Amino acid sequence: MRHLFFGVIMALLFSGCVAPTAKLDEGSLTPRQENITLYLGAWLPVVSVQGMQSLENRNDLVGLGANTVAFGVEIPYQADGSIKASDMEKYASTARRLIRYYKEAGLAILLSPSPVPHNLEGEPGPVPENIRTEVLKSYEQFVVKLAKIAEEENVEIFSPMNEPDYKVGTELSSTWGQKILPKVRAVYTGKVMWKGALGLAEKKSINFTGYDILGFTSFPYGGIEGYKERVGSIISAMNNWAEEDGVGMVFASEFGTYKPVQISKADEPKSIQYVFDKGEGRLDGFFVLDPPRGFGTPIKGSALEQVVKENFEKLR
């Protein structure tokens, strides 16, 4: 999903209106879960803003049958590509609180930060080409900081950036992905994931070498007809690319439907079911998108909830 955040969302985020989180008291931390073989969960892109995600409550995720939750931390960049270093502790604290909140319920964590415009209004799209190098330079210190927190909090999976191929282009994301990887490895010992867009890519143009997991996004942008077959082809391509670069696991790291996807309400469950149908036995993780409030049908309380729950129960 192309980060569907509007100015009001960022305003809420900056004002400190955050979702329920755990206290940062000293004490024993939840150990990293090393024995999960199939990761099942939801992608919550703006869970840091209270009330934006239907599945923000950890008990709802557990009730859905999830064993993992994936969420992002948005890092705002300025018009010149710089990022305010003074904001680092704020975002670090947000990440730590969310990690503890969900781990206390027994959920594994997939943490995937991302750079977004500081004055965001509407869909941000890719980082402007003329400031991409500066954004990545500034963003790097935040990635390393969050990777350190992921290590301290025993996070299971860390992704340096959500959909870097979309945010900064395939060529630059491939180069940057290899540059940032050893810096992440130096401070983090869990699994490192390339959480890409990739679903619309027609050929392999990114080096995934060194990553533990390859994640891809898939939505029925072209309509529901023929989507099941397209999903099958995407999964085949992702598995081939992963094997080529020595990546051991492949996730459908974001799938389902949201507002820009032009399919009928009746067909929305198919956008989820088809990924499960084609991915069973071929994927190591499934993360359905829970669209932020106002940007599509939420998982909780809709027909989509039962589809996800039934498939999670089947696969567990």
C-alpha positions as CSV (number, residue, x, y, z in Angstrom):
1,M,0.0,0.0,0.0
2,R,1.3,3.4,-0.9
3,H,1.2,4.8,2.6
4,L,-2.3,6.3,2.6
5,F,-1.7,9.1,5.2
6,F,-3.1,12.6,5.1
7,G,-2.0,15.7,6.9
8,V,-4.4,15.0,9.8
9,I,-2.8,11.7,10.4
10,M,0.6,13.2,10.7
11,A,-0.7,15.9,12.9
12,L,-2.2,13.3,15.3
13,L,1.1,11.4,15.3
14,F,3.2,14.5,16.1
15,S,0.7,15.5,18.9
16,G,1.5,12.2,20.7
17,C,-2.0,10.6,20.1
18,V,-0.7,7.0,20.0
19,A,-2.3,3.6,20.2
20,P,-2.4,1.6,23.4
21,T,1.2,0.8,24.4
22,A,3.2,-0.9,27.1
23,K,5.1,1.0,29.8
24,L,8.8,1.3,29.5
25,D,9.5,0.0,33.0
26,E,12.6,-2.0,33.6
27,G,12.2,-5.7,33.9
28,S,12.4,-8.9,32.0
29,L,11.8,-8.7,28.2
30,T,9.9,-11.3,26.1
31,P,12.4,-13.6,24.5
32,R,12.7,-13.7,20.7
33,Q,10.6,-16.5,19.2
34,E,12.9,-18.7,17.2
35,N,10.6,-21.7,16.4
36,I,8.0,-20.0,14.2
37,T,8.0,-21.8,10.8
38,L,5.0,-20.0,9.3
39,Y,4.4,-16.3,10.2
40,L,0.7,-15.2,10.2
41,G,-0.4,-11.7,10.9
42,A,-1.6,-8.3,9.8
43,W,0.3,-5.3,8.4
44,L,-0.8,-2.2,10.4
45,P,0.9,0.8,8.6
46,V,-0.3,3.5,11.1
47,V,-0.9,1.7,14.3
48,S,1.0,4.4,16.1
49,V,-2.0,6.7,15.6
50,Q,-4.8,5.7,18.0
51,G,-8.0,4.5,16.3
52,M,-6.6,4.3,12.8
53,Q,-6.4,0.5,12.6
54,S,-9.3,-1.9,13.3
55,L,-6.8,-4.5,14.6
56,E,-4.7,-2.2,16.8
57,N,-5.8,-4.1,20.0
58,R,-3.5,-7.0,20.6
59,N,-6.3,-9.2,21.8
60,D,-8.1,-8.9,18.4
61,L,-4.9,-10.1,16.6
62,V,-4.6,-13.1,18.9
63,G,-8.3,-13.8,18.5
64,L,-7.8,-13.7,14.7
65,G,-5.2,-16.5,15.0
66,A,-2.2,-14.3,14.3
67,N,1.2,-15.2,15.7
68,T,2.9,-12.1,14.4
69,V,2.1,-8.4,13.9
70,A,3.8,-6.1,11.3
71,F,3.9,-2.4,11.8
72,G,5.8,0.7,10.7
73,V,7.3,3.8,12.2
74,E,7.0,6.8,9.9
75,I,10.1,9.0,9.8
76,P,9.3,12.5,8.3
77,Y,11.8,14.1,6.0
78,Q,12.1,17.8,5.1
79,A,11.9,19.4,1.6
80,D,15.7,19.3,1.4
81,G,15.8,15.6,2.3
82,S,17.0,16.1,5.8
83,I,15.5,14.5,8.9
84,K,15.5,16.1,12.2
85,A,17.9,14.2,14.5
86,S,16.1,15.7,17.5
87,D,13.1,13.6,16.6
88,M,15.0,10.3,16.9
89,E,14.1,9.6,20.6
90,K,10.4,10.3,20.0
91,Y,10.2,7.7,17.2
92,A,12.5,5.3,19.1
93,S,10.2,5.5,22.1
94,T,7.1,4.9,20.0
95,A,8.7,1.8,18.4
96,R,9.7,0.4,21.8
97,R,6.3,0.9,23.4
98,L,4.5,-0.8,20.5
99,I,7.0,-3.7,20.4
100,R,6.4,-4.3,24.1
101,Y,2.7,-3.9,23.9
102,Y,2.3,-6.7,21.2
103,K,5.1,-9.0,22.6
104,E,3.3,-9.0,26.0
105,A,0.5,-10.8,24.2
106,G,2.8,-13.5,22.8
107,L,3.0,-12.0,19.3
108,A,6.2,-12.0,17.3
109,I,7.2,-8.6,15.7
110,L,8.0,-7.5,12.2
111,L,9.2,-3.8,12.4
112,S,9.5,-1.9,9.1
113,P,10.1,1.9,9.3
114,S,9.8,4.2,6.3
115,P,10.6,7.8,5.3
116,V,7.6,10.0,4.6
117,P,7.2,13.8,3.7
118,H,7.0,16.0,6.8
119,N,4.0,18.0,5.3
120,L,2.2,15.0,4.0
121,E,-1.2,15.7,2.4
122,G,-2.6,13.0,0.3
123,E,-0.6,9.9,-0.9
124,P,3.1,10.7,-0.7
125,G,4.3,8.6,-3.5
126,P,8.0,8.0,-4.0
127,V,10.7,10.2,-2.5
128,P,11.4,13.0,-5.1
129,E,14.4,12.0,-7.2
130,N,16.4,15.2,-6.5
131,I,16.5,14.5,-2.7
132,R,16.7,10.7,-2.6
133,T,20.4,10.6,-1.8
134,E,20.0,13.1,1.0
135,V,16.9,11.3,2.5
136,L,18.8,8.0,2.6
137,K,21.8,9.6,4.2
138,S,19.7,11.2,6.9
139,Y,17.4,8.1,7.3
140,E,20.3,5.7,7.8
141,Q,20.9,6.8,11.4
142,F,17.2,6.2,12.3
143,V,17.4,2.7,10.7
144,V,20.5,1.8,12.8
145,K,18.8,3.3,16.0
146,L,15.6,1.3,15.4
147,A,17.6,-1.9,14.6
148,K,19.4,-1.5,18.0
149,I,16.0,-1.2,19.7
150,A,14.8,-4.3,17.8
151,E,17.8,-6.1,19.2
152,E,17.3,-4.9,22.7
153,E,13.6,-5.8,22.6
154,N,14.1,-9.2,20.9
155,V,12.2,-8.3,17.8
156,E,11.9,-11.3,15.5
157,I,12.1,-9.5,12.1
158,F,13.5,-6.1,11.1
159,S,13.0,-4.5,7.7
160,P,15.2,-1.4,7.1
161,M,12.5,0.2,4.9
162,N,9.0,-0.5,3.8
163,E,8.8,-0.9,0.0
164,P,12.2,0.7,-0.8
165,D,11.9,-0.1,-4.4
166,Y,8.8,2.0,-4.6
167,K,10.1,4.8,-2.3
168,V,13.5,5.4,-4.0
169,G,13.4,3.3,-7.2
170,T,14.7,-0.2,-8.0
171,E,18.3,0.7,-8.8
172,L,19.0,2.9,-5.8
173,S,17.1,0.6,-3.4
174,S,19.2,-2.3,-4.6
175,T,22.4,-0.4,-3.9
176,W,21.2,1.0,-0.6
177,G,19.8,-2.3,0.5
178,Q,23.3,-3.8,0.3
179,K,24.9,-0.8,2.0
180,I,22.5,-0.7,5.0
181,L,22.5,-4.5,5.5
182,P,25.9,-4.8,7.3
183,K,25.1,-1.8,9.4
184,V,21.9,-3.5,10.6
185,R,23.7,-6.8,11.1
186,A,26.2,-5.1,13.3
187,V,23.6,-4.2,15.9
188,Y,20.8,-6.7,15.3
189,T,20.9,-10.5,15.3
190,G,17.3,-11.4,14.3
191,K,16.0,-12.0,10.8
192,V,16.4,-9.1,8.3
193,M,13.8,-8.7,5.7
194,W,13.6,-7.0,2.3
195,K,9.9,-5.8,2.5
196,G,9.4,-4.6,-1.1
197,A,6.6,-3.6,-3.4
198,L,7.8,-6.0,-6.1
199,G,4.4,-7.4,-7.0
200,L,4.2,-5.4,-10.2
201,A,7.8,-6.1,-11.2
202,E,8.2,-7.9,-14.5
203,K,11.8,-8.9,-14.0
204,K,14.4,-9.2,-11.2
205,S,16.4,-6.0,-10.9
206,I,17.3,-5.9,-7.2
207,N,20.0,-7.7,-5.3
208,F,18.5,-9.5,-2.2
209,T,21.7,-11.2,-1.3
210,G,22.3,-11.4,2.5
211,Y,18.7,-10.9,3.5
212,D,16.8,-13.7,5.4
213,I,13.4,-12.9,4.0
214,L,12.0,-11.5,0.8
215,G,8.6,-9.8,1.2
216,F,6.3,-8.6,-1.6
217,T,3.1,-6.6,-1.9
218,S,0.1,-7.8,-4.0
219,F,-3.2,-6.2,-4.7
220,P,-5.8,-6.8,-7.6
221,Y,-5.2,-3.4,-9.2
222,G,-6.2,-4.8,-12.6
223,G,-9.5,-6.2,-11.2
224,I,-10.4,-9.5,-9.6
225,E,-10.7,-11.4,-12.8
226,G,-7.5,-13.4,-13.5
227,Y,-6.1,-12.2,-10.2
228,K,-5.7,-15.7,-8.8
229,E,-3.5,-16.7,-11.7
230,R,-1.5,-13.5,-11.4
231,V,-0.9,-14.1,-7.7
232,G,0.4,-17.6,-8.6
233,S,2.8,-16.1,-11.1
234,I,4.0,-13.5,-8.6
235,I,4.7,-16.1,-6.0
236,S,6.6,-18.3,-8.5
237,A,8.7,-15.3,-9.4
238,M,9.4,-14.3,-5.8
239,N,10.5,-17.8,-4.9
240,N,12.8,-17.9,-7.9
241,W,14.4,-14.6,-7.1
242,A,14.8,-15.6,-3.4
243,E,16.5,-18.9,-4.5
244,E,18.8,-17.1,-6.9
245,D,20.1,-14.7,-4.2
246,G,20.2,-17.3,-1.4
247,V,17.2,-15.9,0.6
248,G,15.6,-18.6,2.7
249,M,12.1,-17.3,3.2
250,V,9.4,-15.5,1.2
251,F,6.4,-13.6,2.6
252,A,3.3,-12.1,1.2
253,S,4.1,-9.1,3.4
254,E,1.1,-7.0,2.3
255,F,-2.0,-8.2,0.5
256,G,-5.8,-7.8,0.4
257,T,-7.5,-4.7,-0.7
258,Y,-7.8,-1.0,0.1
259,K,-9.5,2.1,-1.4
260,P,-7.6,2.6,-4.7
261,V,-8.2,-1.1,-5.6
262,Q,-11.2,-1.0,-7.9
263,I,-13.1,-4.2,-7.1
264,S,-16.6,-4.7,-5.8
265,K,-17.4,-5.2,-2.1
266,A,-18.5,-8.7,-2.9
267,D,-15.1,-9.5,-4.4
268,E,-13.0,-8.1,-1.6
269,P,-12.8,-11.5,0.2
270,K,-11.3,-13.0,-2.9
271,S,-8.4,-10.6,-2.9
272,I,-7.4,-12.3,0.4
273,Q,-8.5,-15.8,-0.3
274,Y,-6.6,-16.1,-3.6
275,V,-3.3,-15.3,-1.9
276,F,-3.8,-18.0,0.7
277,D,-4.9,-20.4,-2.0
278,K,-1.8,-19.9,-4.2
279,G,0.6,-19.3,-1.3
280,E,-0.2,-22.3,0.9
281,G,2.9,-24.5,1.0
282,R,4.9,-22.0,-1.1
283,L,5.2,-19.0,1.3
284,D,6.6,-18.7,4.8
285,G,4.5,-15.7,5.9
286,F,1.1,-14.1,5.2
287,F,0.4,-10.5,6.3
288,V,-3.0,-9.1,5.3
289,L,-3.3,-5.4,5.1
290,D,-5.7,-3.8,7.7
291,P,-6.5,-0.6,5.8
292,P,-6.3,2.6,8.0
293,R,-9.7,4.1,8.9
294,G,-11.3,5.7,5.9
295,F,-9.0,4.0,3.3
296,G,-10.8,0.8,2.7
297,T,-12.7,-2.0,4.4
298,P,-11.2,-2.8,7.8
299,I,-10.5,-6.4,8.7
300,K,-12.2,-6.3,12.1
301,G,-16.0,-6.5,11.9
302,S,-16.2,-7.1,8.2
303,A,-16.5,-10.2,6.0
304,L,-12.8,-10.1,5.6
305,E,-12.2,-11.0,9.2
306,Q,-13.8,-14.4,8.9
307,V,-11.8,-15.1,5.7
308,V,-8.5,-14.3,7.5
309,K,-9.5,-16.2,10.6
310,E,-10.4,-19.4,8.8
311,N,-7.2,-19.4,6.8
312,F,-5.0,-18.7,9.8
313,E,-6.7,-21.6,11.6
314,K,-6.2,-23.9,8.7
315,L,-2.5,-23.0,8.4
316,R,-1.5,-23.0,12.1
